Amino acid sequence: MVASEADAKARILGRIRRGLRRGPLPESVAAGLVERLRAHPRNLIPARSRLPRADQVALWRANIEREHATVADALDRAEIPRLVAAYLAQANLPPAIRIAPDPDLASLPWAERPMLAIGFGRAEAEDAVSVTPCFAAVAETGTMVFPSGPDHPTTLNLMPGTQIVVLRQSRIVGTYEDAWDLLRAERAAPWDGPTVVRFMPRTVMLVTGPSRSADIEQTIELGAHGPRRVHVILLRDELLETEPG
C-alpha cells in the first residue's frame, strides 16, 4: 500500500473513531481481528454440497435454472460467439453486445459473427446486452461470483437488461467457502504491512439468476435492480466421471 493510500485510510479511520467516541482498539482485540482475517475458519458445510463432481455440476445447473436463468452448453470455447448470436436471435434481442475487457473473452473468434455489433468495456446507458466471465459458481445455491476489476467492470452486471455469462465448468465449486478460498488465492492482493493480510477486490457480486423483487403486492417483478434475463454459456472444460472418455 503506497503512503498516500495509508494516510487516507488513517484519516478515514480516525474520523470514524471520533464519531464513535472511541480510541484505537486494544492490542489484544486488534490481534484477534487480524488473526480472524488470516485464518478464515469454515462454517458448517451442508450435506447437499458434499457430492461427487458430476452431481455438483448438475446441482448448480438445477438451482440456477430454478431461479429463472437459462443455460447452454459449449464443448469448445470457439463455439461461444455462435451461442451468443443464437441466444440473441432466440430472445429477439438486437445483435449488439458489450463485452467485459477480459483477455479470454477478447480472444474468442468474434470476427466469425460479422452481424454482431461488439464493444468492449464498461456498460453504457444504451447497452442492452452484456457478456461477462464468471469467476466461480456455487453448486449449493446456483450462485455465480463476480469480483470487480479492470477486466470486469461492475456496471456490466447491473445496467444491461440481459447478461450473458461465460462460465467454465471447472469453476463450479460445492460451497461458498470454496468460492471464497479461490478468491483469496487468486484475486486478493497482499499488503506487506505490520500485519500481513490479503485484501479482496473492491466489489464481489453474488448473482443467482435475474434481478427480481416482490416489494409491490408480493408480486415477483424481474429486472428490478439489474438484468431481467441471465443466460449462462457453460464451457465444458473438464471430463466428468459419468461422461464417456
ROKOLKOL-993314 format. One record per atom (N, C-alpha, C, CB): residue in one letter; x, y, z. Coordinates in steps of 0.1 Angstrom, whole numbers, plus 5000, padded with zeros to 4 digits. Glycine has a CB too. Example, Ala and Ser with C-alpha at 12.3 -4.5 7.8 and 13.67 -1.06 7.14 Angstrom:
// residues 2
A513249435078/A512349555078/A513249675078/A511349555090/S512849785071/S513749895071/S512950005079/S514149945057/
END
This chain:
// residues 245
M500949885000/M500050005000/M500950125000/M499050005012/V500750224991/V501550334990/V501250435001/V501350414976/A502150535004/A501950615015/A500650695015/A503150715016/S500350755003/S499150835002/S497850755006/S498950894988/E497850625002/E496750545005/E496650515020/E496750414997/A497850485026/A497950465040/A497450585048/A499350415044/D497950705044/D497450825050/D495950845049/D498250945045/A495450825038/A493950845036/A493250745045/A493650825021/K493650625045/K493050525054/K493050565068/K493650385052/A494250615073/A494350655087/A493450775090/A495850695090/R493250865080/R492350985083/R490950935083/R492551085071/I490550845075/I489150795075/I488850715088/I488850705063/L489750635092/L489550555104/L489550655116/L490650455106/G490350755116/G490350855126/G489050925128/G491450955124/R488450965117/R487151025117/R486050935123/R486751075103/I486150805119/I485250705124/I485350695139/I485350565117/R486650685144/R486850665158/R486250785166/R488350645161/R486550905160/R486051025167/R484551025168/R486551155161/G483850985156/G482450975156/G481850875166/G481950945143/L482650765168/L482150665178/L482650695192/L482650535174/R483450805193/R484050845206/R484850725212/R482950885216/R485650675203/R486450555207/R487850575202/R485850425202/G488850535210/G490250545206/G490650415198/G491150565218/P491950405196/P492350285189/P492050155197/P493950295187/L491850045190/L491449925197/L492649875206/L491149815187/P492349815217/P493349755225/P494149645217/P492849685237/E495449635220/E496249545212/E495749405211/E497649545217/S495149355222/S494649215222/S493449205213/S494249175237/V492549305213/V491449295204/V491849305189/V490449415207/A492749405186/A493249415173/A493949285168/A494249535172/A494749225176/A495349105173/A494348995169/A496349055184/G493348985177/G492248885174/G491648905161/G491248885185/L491349035157/L490749065144/L491649025132/L490349215143/V492949065134/V493949025123/V494048875122/V495349085127/E494048805133/E494148655132/E492848605125/E494248595146/R491748665127/R490448625121/R490548645106/R489248695126/L491248755101/L491448775087/L492348675081/L491948915085/R493348635089/R494348535083/R493748395083/R495548535092/A492948355093/A492548215094/A491448175086/A492248185109/H490348265084/H489148225077/H488548095081/H489548225062/P488148085093/P487547955097/P486347925089/P487247955112/R486147795086/R484947745078/R483747725087/R485347615070/N482547755082/N481347725089/N480947585086/N480247825084/L479747545091/L479247415089/L478947395074/L477947395097/I479447295068/I479247265053/I478047175051/I480547205047/P477047225044/P475847145042/P476047025034/P474747225036/A475346915037/A475546785030/A475146795016/A474646675037/R474246885012/R473846894998/R474946934989/R472646994997/S476046994994/S477147034985/S478346934985/S477647164989/R478246834994/R479346734995/R478946614986/R479546685010/L479146644973/L478746544963/L479846514954/L477546604955/P479746404946/P480646374935/P480646494925/P480346244928/R481746504918/R481846624909/R480746634899/R483246614902/A480346534893/A479246544883/A477946584889/A479046404876/D477746544901/D476446574908/D476546724913/D476246484921/Q477746774916/Q477846914919/Q477447004907/Q479246944924/V477946964896/V477647044884/V476147044881/V478446994871/A475546924882/A474146904880/A473346994890/A473746764880/L473746994902/L473047064913/L473147214910/L473747034926/W474347264906/W474447404902/W473447444891/W475847444898/R473447354881/R472547384869/R471047384874/R472747284858/A470647284881/A469247284886/A468947404894/A469047154894/N469847444903/N469547564911/N469347694904/N470547574922/I470247714894/I470247844887/I469047844877/I471547874880/E468747734871/E467547724863/E466247744870/E467547594855/R466247694883/R465147724891/R464847864894/R465247644905/E465947944893/E465848084896/E465748174883/E467148134904/H465248104873/H464848174860/H466048214851/H464048304864/A467148154853/A468248174844/A468248064834/A469648174851/T468848084822/T468947974812/T470447934810/T468348024799/V470647814806/V472047764804/V472147694791/V472347664816/A473247724784/A473547654771/A474947594773/A473447744759/D475247484766/D476547414768/D477447444756/D476347264769/A478747474759/A479747484748/A480747374750/A480347624748/L481047294740/L482047194742/L483447244739/L481747074732/D483547364732/D484747424728/D484547574729/D485247384714/R485647644733/R485447794735/R485147864722/R486747854742/A485547804711/A485347864698/A483847874695/A486047794687/E483047794702/E481547794699/E480947914706/E480947664705/I481547984715/I480848084723/I480248194715/I481848134733/P480948254705/P480348364697/P479048314690/P481348414687/R479148194685/R477948134678/R476748124688/R478248004672/L477048074700/L475948054710/L475448194715/L476547974722/V476348294716/V475848424719/V474848474708/V477048524721/A475248464696/A474448514685/A473148434684/A475148504672/A473148304687/A471948224687/A470948264698/A472248074688/Y471548294710/Y470648344721/Y470048474718/Y471448344734/L470748564712/L470248694709/L469048684699/L471248794703/A469248594689/A468148574679/A466948514685/A468648494667/Q467148414694/Q466148344700/Q465248434709/Q466648224708/A465948524716/A465348614726/A464848744719/A466248654737/N464948754706/N464548864698/N465248994703/N463048884698/L466548984705/L467349094710/L468149154699/L468149054722/P468549284699/P469349334689/P470749274689/P469449484691/P471349254678/P472749194677/P473849284681/P472949134663/A473749334693/A474749434698/A475149394712/A474249574697/I476349384715/I476849334729/I477949424734/I477249184728/R478049434747/R479149504754/R479849394761/R478649624763/I481149364758/I481849254764/I482849314774/I482649184752/A482949234785/A483949274795/A485349264789/A483849174807/P486249364792/P487549364787/P488449254793/P488249504789/D488049134792/D488749014798/D489548954787/D487748914804/P490848924789/P491648874778/P491048744772/P493048844783/D490548654780/D490048534775/D488848554766/D489648444786/L487948644770/L486748674761/L487248754748/L485748764769/A488148844750/A488648914738/A489248834728/A489649024743/S489848714732/S490548634722/S489548534715/S491548554729/L488248534718/L487348444711/L487148494697/L485948444719/P486748404688/P486648434673/P485348514670/P486648304665/W485248634676/W484048724673/W483948764659/W484148844682/A485148764652/A485048814638/A484248714629/A486548824632/E484048594634/E483248494626/E481748534627/E483548354631/R481448624635/R480048674636/R479948824632/R479448654651/P480148854619/P480148994615/P478949074617/P480548994600/M477749004619/M476549074621/M476449124635/M475348984618/L477349084644/L477249134658/L478049264659/L477949024668/A477349364665/A478049484669/A478649474682/A477049614668/I479949484683/I480749444695/I481449564701/I481749334692/G481349584714/G482149684721/G482749624733/G481249804724/F483849674738/F484449624750/F484549734760/F485949564747/G484449704773/G484549804783/G483349804792/G484749934777/R483249904800/R482149924810/R480849944802/R482450034820/A479749914809/A478449934803/A478050084802/A477349854810/E477350114791/E476850254790/E475250244790/E477250314776/A474650354791/A473150354793/A472450284781/A472650494794/E473050294769/E472350234757/E472650084755/E472750314745/D473450024763/D473849884762/D472649794767/D475149854769/A472149714758/A471049624762/A471549484766/A470149604750/V472749444762/V473249314765/V474749314768/V473049214752/S475149254779/S476549244783/S476949094782/S476749294797/V478249074780/V478848944780/V480048954790/V479348894766/T479948864800/T480948874811/T481448734814/T480348944824/P482748734820/P483148604825/P482648584839/P484748604826/C482648464844/C482248434858/C483448374865/C481048334858/F483848434876/F484948384884/F484748244889/F485348474895/A483648214895/A483248084901/A481748084903/A484048064914/A481247954904/A479847934907/A479747834918/A479047894894/V478647854926/V478447774939/V477347674937/V478147864951/A477647544938/A476647444935/A475447444945/A477247304935/E475747474957/E474647454967/E473547554965/E475247474981/T473747664958/T472647764956/T472547804942/T472947884965/G473447764933/G473347814919/G473947954917/G471947814915/T474548014928/T475048144927/T476348154919/T475348194941/M476448274912/M477748304904/M478448414911/M477348344890/V479748414911/V480648504918/V481348594908/V481648434927/F481148734909/F481748824900/F482548934908/F480648904892/P483848904909/P484749014915/P484949124905/P486048954920/S484949244910/S485249364901/S486749374898/S484649494907/G487049444888/G488449474884/G488549534870/G489249334885/P489749564866/P489849624853/P489349544841/P491349654850/D489349404843/D488849314833/D487349284834/D489649194833/H486649344845/H485249314847/H484649434854/H485049184855/P484249544847/P483549654854/P482249604859/P483349764844/T481849644871/T480649604878/T479449654870/T480649654892/T479549764863/T478349804855/T477849704846/T478749934848/L478649614841/L478249504832/L477249414839/L479349434826/N477249404852/N476349314859/N475049384863/N477049264872/L474949514861/L473849584866/L473049664855/L474349684876/M473649724846/M472949814837/M472249754825/M473949914832/P472849664818/P472149604806/P470949514811/P473049514798/G469949514803/G468749434807/G468949284805/G467649474798/T470049244798/T470349104796/T471849084799/T470049054781/Q472148984807/Q473548954809/Q473848804804/Q473948964824/I474848794796/I475248664791/I476548634798/I475448654775/V476648524805/V477748484814/V478448364808/V477248454828/V479748374807/V480648264802/V481248204815/V481648304792/L480848074818/L481348004829/L482047884825/L480147974839/R483247864830/R483947734828/R483447634839/R485547754830/Q483147514834/Q482647414843/Q483547384854/Q482347284835/S484847394852/S485847364862/S485847464873/S487247354856/R485147574871/R485047684882/R483747664890/R485147814876/I483047564888/I481847534897/I482447464910/I480847444890/V482147524921/V482647464934/V481447424942/V483547564942/G481647354953/G480547304961/G479847404969/G480947194969/T480747484976/T480247574987/T480747714985/T480647525001/Y480147814993/Y480647944993/Y482047954999/Y479648035002/E482347865009/E483647865014/E484747835004/E483747765026/D484347744995/D485247704984/D485547824974/D484747584976/A484447904972/A484548014963/A485348124969/A483148074960/W485248154982/W486048254989/W487448214990/W485448275003/D487748084991/D489148034991/D489748064978/D489147884994/L489048044967/L489548074953/L489848224952/L488548034943/L488948304957/L489148454956/L490348494964/L487948524961/R490548444976/R491748474984/R492948434977/R491648424998/A492948314971/A494148254965/A494548324952/A493948114962/E493548374944/E493848414931/E493648564929/E492948344921/R492848634937/R492448774934/R492848864946/R491048784931/A493048814958/A493348904969/A494748954968/A493148834982/A494849084970/A496249154969/A496849164983/A496049294963/P498149124984/P498749134997/P499149275001/P499949044998/W499049305014/W499549435019/W500749395028/W498449515026/D501949435025/D503149405032/D503349505043/D504349395023/G502349515052/G502449605063/G502849525076/G501149675065/P502649595088/P503049525100/P502149405103/P502949625111/T500949405098/T500049285099/T499749245085/T498749325107/V500349125081/V500249085067/V498849015065/V501448985064/V498049075058/V496749025055/V496549045040/V495549085063/R495448985034/R495249005020/R493849075018/R495248865013/F493849165009/F492649245007/F491949204994/F492949395006/M490649184996/M489849134984/M489549244974/M488549074990/P489049204962/P488649314953/P487649404959/P488049244940/R487549524954/R486649624959/R485249584960/R486749754951/T484749514950/T483349464949/T483349314945/T482549544939/V482549234952/V482349104949/V480849084948/V483048994959/M480249064936/M478849044935/M478448894934/M478349114922/L477448864942/L476948724942/L475548734934/L476748664956/V475448654923/V474248664915/V473648524913/V474648734901/T472348514916/T471648394914/T470448414905/T471248324927/G470648414892/G469648444883/G469348594881/G468348374887/P468248624873/P467848764871/P467548834883/P466748764861/S467748974883/S467249054894/S465749044895/S467749204892/R465349044908/R463849044910/R463549104923/R463348894910/S462249144924/S461749204937/S460249164938/S461949354937/A459849144950/A458349124953/A457949234963/A458148984959/D458549354963/D458249454972/D456749514970/D459149574971/I456349504958/I454949564955/I453949454954/I455049644942/E453049444964/E451949354965/E452449204963/E450949384953/Q453649184968/Q454249044968/Q454148974954/Q453548964978/T454349054944/T454349004930/T455749014925/T453349084921/I456248904920/I457648894915/I457748984903/I458048754912/E458749074903/E459049154891/E460449134888/E458749304894/L460749084876/L462149064871/L462749194866/L462148954860/G464049204868/G464749324863/G464549444873/G464249364850/A464349424885/A464049534895/A465349614897/A463549484908/H466449544899/H467649614903/H468849574894/H468049584917/G468549514882/G469649464874/G469049394862/G470649374881/P469749304855/P469249234844/P467949154846/P470349144838/R467049164837/R465849084838/R466048944831/R464649154832/R467148934824/R467548804818/R468948774821/R467248804802/V469248644825/V470548594827/V470648464820/V470948574842/H471648464810/H471848344802/H473348304804/H471548364787/V473548174808/V474848124810/V475348034799/V474948054824/I476548054794/I477147964785/I478147884793/I477848034772/L477947754795/L478747674803/L479747604794/L477847564811/L481047634796/L482047574788/L482547444795/L483347674786/R482347334788/R482647204794/R484147174792/R481747094787/D484847234801/D486347224800/D486947124809/D486947364804/E486047034814/E486646914822/E485746794819/E486546944838/L486346674820/L485646554817/L485146494831/L486546454810/L483846484832/L483246424844/L483346274844/L481846484846/E483346214856/E483446074856/E482345994850/E483546024871/T481146054849/T479945994844/T479946004829/T478646054849/E480846084823/E480846104809/E481846014802/E481146254805/P481545964790/P482445874783/P483745944779/P481745824770/G484845874779/G486145934775/G486245964761/G487245844780/
END
